[in-house]
Amino acid sequence: MSTTTLRVARPPRPWELSTFVLIVSIIAVGGLGIVMLATDLAGRHFLSTGGADGISPFVAFVIDYAYPISSIYSVIAIGYLAGYVVWRRQTRRELAEHGLGDRPMPWHWTIGVWQITLVAAFVGNLRLGPPEQWSSVTDALLLDALLHAVRITGVTFLLVGVIAIREAVRARFATRTAHSSDDRPTALPDRPAATVAARPQSATDDEYWQQVRRAASGVRAELALLEATPAGDRRWLLVPADGDVAAVRAAVQPGATVTVFPEPPEVIETRGFRPAPASEYHGLLEDTKTGSLVYELVTARKVGAFLSRARSARRWALYRPDDPGALTADG
C-alpha cells in the first residue's frame, strides 16, 4: 500500500443548493423589509412636516406601488418560512441517510431569537389592527416601521443561524474521511473474483491476513478494505494485487473493524447496473485525478445518484454490509 492522502467529504449538492436558496430568500425578505421601513419613516416625516422637505422619487415610487410591493413581500415572507421548515427536514434526513444522525440536529441560539421576533411581530400586527382603527396616519406609519424593524432584526438573526448550522453540518460530514492509493492505473482481473468464506477473527491474527493475501492475489487485483473505527469514522484502503498486506495491516488503527470485499472496484459502465437488494451500501469512489478514495453510506433510494457520480470516477464500487463473501475481523 502506498502513502495515502486525505480527502474531506462534503454534504450532498442538493442540500447545498437548497441552503443557498434559503439564504437568498432570507436576504431578499430582509432587503425588501428595509425598503418598506425606510418608506414608512420617509412618509411619516413628509406628513409631519407638511411636505416642507419634499419626498424622494424612490420613496414616491414605492408609495405609488405600495400594494404590489406589499404583495411581493408577503409572498417572499411565506416562501422563506416554508423554505426553512423544508430545509430543516431535509437536513435531518440527509444526516440520517449518511450515518450522521446519531447526534442531535445542529442548532444555533440565533434561531430562537428569530422565533421570538416572529411572535412579537405577529402580536404587534394584531394590536395595530386595520387602517380604519388607526388614531392617525403618522402614528400608524411609526408602528408599521417598528414592526418592520422587528422583522428585519429577526431575519438577520435567522441568516446568522442558518449559516452557522450549514457550517456545523459541513463539519459533521467532514468527519467522514477517506484515504487514497496513489495515482497508478490498476488493471481489473480477467476472471470473476473468487468467493471466500467469512469468518469472525481478530485484525491482529496472522491467519486473517493470510486469507486477505490469498483473496487479493487470487483475483490479481486490488481489493477494497473498509476500516471502521470505534468512533464511527470509516475509510477505504486498498489491498495490493500481489497480496502483500504488510503496509495495509500496519495502517489499520488499533481497535478498528476491517472488512475486505471479494469484488474489486469497477471501471465498468454504470448505466443499467443493478446492485443486489439491500437497505444500504458501502460506496467507494476513486477520484480520476488524485486517486482519492471517498467513502459514502448509500441508502437504497440514493443508488441512482451515487451511480451518476460514479460515471466520472476512475473506479467505483457498491458493497452490501452483509456480503457473504467478505472477510471481516474485529480490532
C-alpha positions as CSV (number, residue, x, y, z in Angstrom):
1,M,0.0,0.0,0.0
2,S,1.4,3.4,-1.0
3,T,1.3,6.6,1.0
4,T,-2.2,7.9,1.4
5,T,-3.8,11.4,1.1
6,L,-6.8,12.8,2.9
7,R,-10.0,14.0,1.2
8,V,-12.8,15.6,3.2
9,A,-16.4,14.6,2.4
10,R,-19.0,17.3,1.8
11,P,-22.8,17.4,2.1
12,P,-24.8,16.4,-1.0
13,R,-25.1,19.1,-3.7
14,P,-29.0,19.2,-3.5
15,W,-28.7,20.1,0.2
16,E,-26.1,22.8,-0.5
17,L,-28.3,24.2,-3.3
18,S,-31.4,24.3,-1.0
19,T,-29.3,26.0,1.7
20,F,-28.2,28.6,-0.8
21,V,-31.7,29.3,-2.0
22,L,-32.9,29.6,1.6
23,I,-30.1,32.1,2.4
24,V,-31.0,34.2,-0.8
25,S,-34.7,34.2,0.2
26,I,-33.8,35.4,3.7
27,I,-31.7,38.2,2.3
28,A,-34.4,39.1,-0.1
29,V,-37.1,39.4,2.5
30,G,-34.8,41.4,4.8
31,G,-33.8,43.7,2.0
32,L,-37.4,44.4,1.0
33,G,-38.2,44.9,4.6
34,I,-35.6,47.6,4.9
35,V,-37.1,49.4,1.8
36,M,-40.5,49.3,3.4
37,L,-39.1,50.5,6.8
38,A,-37.4,53.4,5.1
39,T,-40.6,54.3,3.1
40,D,-42.7,54.3,6.3
41,L,-40.2,56.7,8.0
42,A,-39.9,58.9,5.0
43,G,-43.7,59.1,4.6
44,R,-44.2,59.9,8.3
45,H,-41.6,62.6,8.1
46,F,-43.3,64.1,5.0
47,L,-46.7,64.2,6.7
48,S,-45.3,65.5,10.0
49,T,-43.5,68.4,8.2
50,G,-46.4,69.2,5.9
51,G,-44.2,68.3,2.9
52,A,-41.7,71.0,3.6
53,D,-38.7,68.8,2.7
54,G,-40.4,67.1,-0.2
55,I,-40.1,63.4,-0.9
56,S,-37.6,61.5,-2.9
57,P,-38.5,59.9,-6.3
58,F,-37.7,56.4,-4.9
59,V,-40.0,56.8,-1.9
60,A,-42.7,58.3,-4.2
61,F,-42.3,55.2,-6.4
62,V,-42.7,52.8,-3.5
63,I,-45.7,54.7,-2.2
64,D,-47.3,54.6,-5.7
65,Y,-46.8,50.9,-6.0
66,A,-47.3,50.0,-2.3
67,Y,-49.9,47.3,-2.9
68,P,-47.9,45.2,-5.4
69,I,-44.7,45.6,-3.4
70,S,-46.5,44.6,-0.2
71,S,-47.9,41.6,-2.0
72,I,-44.4,40.6,-3.2
73,Y,-43.1,41.0,0.3
74,S,-45.9,38.7,1.7
75,V,-45.1,36.0,-0.9
76,I,-41.4,36.1,-0.2
77,A,-42.1,36.0,3.6
78,I,-44.3,33.0,3.3
79,G,-41.8,31.4,0.9
80,Y,-38.8,31.8,3.3
81,L,-40.8,30.5,6.2
82,A,-41.9,27.4,4.3
83,G,-38.4,27.0,2.9
84,Y,-36.9,27.0,6.4
85,V,-39.2,24.2,7.5
86,V,-38.5,22.1,4.4
87,W,-34.7,22.8,4.8
88,R,-34.7,21.6,8.4
89,R,-36.4,18.4,7.5
90,Q,-34.0,17.9,4.5
91,T,-31.0,18.5,6.8
92,R,-32.3,15.9,9.3
93,R,-32.9,13.4,6.5
94,E,-29.5,13.8,4.9
95,L,-27.7,13.4,8.2
96,A,-29.6,10.2,9.0
97,E,-29.1,8.8,5.5
98,H,-25.4,9.3,5.6
99,G,-25.0,7.8,9.1
100,L,-24.6,11.1,10.9
101,G,-27.9,11.3,12.7
102,D,-26.6,9.8,15.9
103,R,-26.2,13.3,17.4
104,P,-28.9,16.0,17.8
105,M,-29.8,18.1,14.9
106,P,-27.5,21.2,14.7
107,W,-29.0,24.3,16.3
108,H,-27.9,27.8,16.9
109,W,-29.2,30.3,19.5
110,T,-30.0,32.9,16.9
111,I,-32.8,30.7,15.6
112,G,-34.5,31.1,19.0
113,V,-34.2,34.9,18.8
114,W,-35.7,34.8,15.3
115,Q,-38.7,32.8,16.5
116,I,-39.3,35.3,19.3
117,T,-39.3,38.2,16.8
118,L,-41.8,36.3,14.7
119,V,-44.2,36.1,17.7
120,A,-43.6,39.7,18.6
121,A,-44.3,40.9,15.1
122,F,-47.4,38.8,14.9
123,V,-48.8,40.1,18.2
124,G,-47.9,43.7,17.2
125,N,-49.7,43.3,13.9
126,L,-52.8,42.2,15.7
127,R,-52.6,45.1,18.1
128,L,-52.1,47.5,15.2
129,G,-55.4,46.4,13.6
130,P,-56.9,47.6,10.3
131,P,-56.3,51.2,8.9
132,E,-59.7,52.4,9.9
133,Q,-58.8,51.9,13.6
134,W,-55.6,53.9,13.5
135,S,-55.7,57.2,15.5
136,S,-53.6,58.9,12.9
137,V,-51.7,58.1,9.7
138,T,-48.4,59.3,11.2
139,D,-48.8,57.0,14.3
140,A,-49.7,54.1,12.1
141,L,-46.6,54.6,9.9
142,L,-44.5,54.7,13.0
143,L,-46.0,51.5,14.4
144,D,-45.6,49.8,11.0
145,A,-42.0,50.9,10.8
146,L,-41.4,49.4,14.3
147,L,-42.9,46.1,13.1
148,H,-40.7,46.1,10.1
149,A,-37.7,46.8,12.3
150,V,-38.6,43.8,14.5
151,R,-38.9,41.6,11.4
152,I,-35.6,42.8,9.9
153,T,-33.9,42.1,13.2
154,G,-35.4,38.6,13.2
155,V,-34.4,37.6,9.7
156,T,-30.9,38.9,10.4
157,F,-30.6,36.5,13.3
158,L,-32.1,33.8,11.2
159,L,-29.5,34.4,8.5
160,V,-26.7,34.1,11.0
161,G,-28.3,30.9,12.4
162,V,-28.7,29.2,9.0
163,I,-25.1,29.9,8.1
164,A,-23.9,28.6,11.4
165,I,-25.9,25.4,11.0
166,R,-24.6,25.0,7.5
167,E,-21.1,25.1,8.8
168,A,-21.9,22.6,11.6
169,V,-23.4,20.2,9.0
170,R,-20.3,20.5,6.8
171,A,-18.1,19.9,9.8
172,R,-20.1,16.7,10.6
173,F,-19.8,15.5,7.0
174,A,-16.1,16.3,7.2
175,T,-15.7,13.5,9.8
176,R,-16.4,11.1,7.0
177,T,-12.9,11.0,5.7
178,A,-11.3,8.6,3.2
179,H,-7.8,7.8,2.2
180,S,-6.4,7.1,-1.2
181,S,-4.0,5.0,-3.0
182,D,-1.5,6.6,-5.4
183,D,-2.4,7.6,-9.0
184,R,-1.1,4.4,-10.7
185,P,-3.7,2.7,-13.0
186,T,-4.8,-0.7,-11.8
187,A,-5.9,-3.5,-14.2
188,L,-9.0,-5.3,-13.3
189,P,-8.9,-9.1,-13.3
190,D,-9.8,-11.1,-16.4
191,R,-11.9,-13.5,-14.4
192,P,-14.6,-13.2,-11.6
193,A,-13.4,-12.7,-8.1
194,A,-13.3,-15.8,-6.0
195,T,-15.7,-16.1,-3.2
196,V,-14.1,-16.5,0.2
197,A,-15.8,-17.7,3.3
198,A,-16.2,-15.0,6.0
199,R,-15.1,-16.0,9.5
200,P,-15.0,-13.6,12.5
201,Q,-11.4,-13.1,13.6
202,S,-9.2,-10.5,15.1
203,A,-7.5,-7.9,12.9
204,T,-4.3,-8.9,14.7
205,D,-4.4,-12.6,13.7
206,D,-1.9,-13.7,11.1
207,E,-4.4,-16.2,9.8
208,Y,-6.9,-13.5,8.9
209,W,-4.3,-11.5,6.9
210,Q,-3.2,-14.7,5.1
211,Q,-6.8,-15.1,3.9
212,V,-6.7,-11.5,2.7
213,R,-3.4,-12.1,0.9
214,R,-4.8,-15.2,-0.8
215,A,-8.0,-13.3,-1.8
216,A,-6.1,-10.4,-3.4
217,S,-3.5,-12.5,-5.2
218,G,-6.2,-14.9,-6.3
219,V,-8.1,-12.3,-8.3
220,R,-5.0,-10.5,-9.3
221,A,-6.5,-7.1,-8.5
222,E,-6.6,-4.6,-5.6
223,L,-9.4,-5.3,-3.1
224,A,-11.2,-2.7,-1.1
225,L,-10.7,-2.8,2.7
226,L,-13.2,-0.8,4.8
227,E,-11.8,0.3,8.1
228,A,-14.4,1.3,10.8
229,T,-13.1,2.8,14.0
230,P,-14.9,2.7,17.4
231,A,-15.6,6.4,17.0
232,G,-17.6,5.7,13.8
233,D,-15.1,7.0,11.2
234,R,-14.8,5.0,8.0
235,R,-12.2,5.0,5.3
236,W,-11.1,2.8,2.4
237,L,-7.7,1.2,2.0
238,L,-6.6,-0.9,-0.9
239,V,-5.0,-4.4,-0.5
240,P,-2.4,-4.7,-3.3
241,A,-3.0,-7.1,-6.1
242,D,0.2,-9.0,-5.2
243,G,-1.2,-9.9,-1.8
244,D,1.4,-8.0,0.2
245,V,-0.6,-7.0,3.2
246,A,2.2,-5.7,5.4
247,A,1.7,-2.0,4.7
248,V,-2.1,-2.0,4.8
249,R,-2.1,-4.1,8.0
250,A,0.2,-1.6,9.7
251,A,-2.0,1.3,8.6
252,V,-5.1,-0.2,10.3
253,Q,-5.9,1.7,13.6
254,P,-5.9,-0.4,16.8
255,G,-9.4,-1.4,17.7
256,A,-10.8,-0.9,14.2
257,T,-13.1,-3.4,12.5
258,V,-11.8,-4.2,9.0
259,T,-13.8,-5.8,6.1
260,V,-12.2,-6.9,2.8
261,F,-14.7,-7.4,0.0
262,P,-14.2,-10.1,-2.6
263,E,-15.0,-8.0,-5.7
264,P,-12.5,-5.3,-6.7
265,P,-13.6,-1.7,-7.5
266,E,-15.1,-1.4,-11.0
267,V,-14.3,0.5,-14.2
268,I,-17.5,-0.7,-16.0
269,E,-20.3,1.5,-17.3
270,T,-22.8,2.4,-14.5
271,R,-25.9,2.6,-16.8
272,G,-28.0,-0.4,-16.3
273,F,-26.2,-1.5,-13.2
274,R,-28.5,-3.0,-10.5
275,P,-26.9,-3.9,-7.2
276,A,-28.1,-6.9,-5.1
277,P,-31.1,-5.8,-3.0
278,A,-30.1,-4.2,0.3
279,S,-31.3,-1.4,2.5
280,E,-27.9,0.4,2.3
281,Y,-24.5,0.0,0.8
282,H,-20.9,1.0,1.4
283,G,-20.0,3.2,-1.6
284,L,-16.5,3.7,-2.9
285,L,-15.5,6.4,-5.4
286,E,-11.9,6.8,-6.7
287,D,-11.1,10.3,-8.0
288,T,-9.8,10.3,-11.5
289,K,-7.2,13.0,-11.0
290,T,-5.9,12.4,-7.4
291,G,-6.8,8.7,-6.8
292,S,-8.5,9.7,-3.5
293,L,-10.9,7.0,-2.2
294,V,-14.2,8.6,-0.9
295,Y,-16.5,6.6,1.3
296,E,-20.3,7.1,1.1
297,L,-23.0,5.4,3.0
298,V,-25.6,4.9,0.2
299,T,-29.2,4.1,1.0
300,A,-31.3,2.1,-1.4
301,R,-33.0,5.2,-2.8
302,K,-29.7,7.1,-3.3
303,V,-28.2,4.4,-5.5
304,G,-29.1,6.3,-8.7
305,A,-27.5,9.5,-7.5
306,F,-24.4,7.5,-6.5
307,L,-24.1,5.8,-9.9
308,S,-24.4,9.2,-11.6
309,R,-21.3,10.4,-9.6
310,A,-19.6,7.1,-10.4
311,R,-19.6,7.9,-14.1
312,S,-16.8,10.4,-13.6
313,A,-14.8,8.3,-11.2
314,R,-11.8,6.2,-12.1
315,R,-13.2,3.2,-10.2
316,W,-16.2,2.7,-8.1
317,A,-18.0,0.0,-6.0
318,L,-21.1,-0.7,-4.1
319,Y,-20.8,-3.3,-1.3
320,R,-23.5,-4.8,0.8
321,P,-22.7,-4.7,4.6
322,D,-23.8,-8.3,4.8
323,D,-21.9,-9.5,1.8
324,P,-21.4,-13.3,2.5
325,G,-18.0,-13.3,0.7
326,A,-16.5,-10.5,2.8
327,L,-13.7,-11.1,5.2
328,T,-14.3,-9.3,8.5
329,A,-12.1,-9.1,11.6
330,D,-12.7,-7.2,14.8
331,G,-9.9,-5.0,16.2
